[in-house]
């Protein structure tokens, strides 16, 4: 039970780190909406990488649990 608890919190810790990057991306979206110039190709690439990291973290912990 303690191992499962630790795994859950470790997973939440890693997801929180990646999720905090999402807050940065949300701010960039607001800048785009307000008409500021942002390198959209780089922006989309970073969002895709962020989503990939979240998926990999979830897969990693699912494999450990199984």
N, C-alpha and C positions, 0 to 999 in steps of 0.2 A: 504494500500500500504506500509506503514512504517513497519507493522507487517511482511509482506512478505519479505521485504528487510532485516529485522533483522533475520528472519528465514534463509534466504539464506546465510547471513554472518556467523551466528552461525554454520550452517551446514558446510560451507567451513572451518571454524576455527577447528572444530572437525576432519574433514577429513584431514586437513593439519597436525594435530598432529599425526594422524595414518600414514599418508603418509611419514612423516619424519622418522618413524621407517623403512619404506620400503627402504629408502636410506641406512640405516645401513645394511639391508639384502642384498642389491646390493653389498655392500663392501665385505660381507662375501662370496657371489657368486664368486667374483673376487679372493678371497683367495683360494677357492676351485679349481678354474680353474688353478691357479698358483701352485697347488699341496700341499698346506698346509692342515694339518689335522684339520678338524672341526667336531664337533659332529653333524652329519647329521640328526639324529633323532630329536634332539632338534631344529635344524635349520628349518626343515620341519614343525615341530609343531608350531614354532613361526610364520612362514609365514602363516600357516593356520589360526592361531588366529588373525593375522593382517587382513587377508582378511575377516574373520568373523566380526571383529569390523567395518570395512568399510561398510559391508553390513547392519549391525545393525544400524549404523548411518543413512544410506540412508533410511532404512525402517522407522526409528523413525521420520525423518523429512517429509517423504511422508505421514505418518499417521496424523501428525499435520496439514499439508496443506489440506488434504482431510477432 
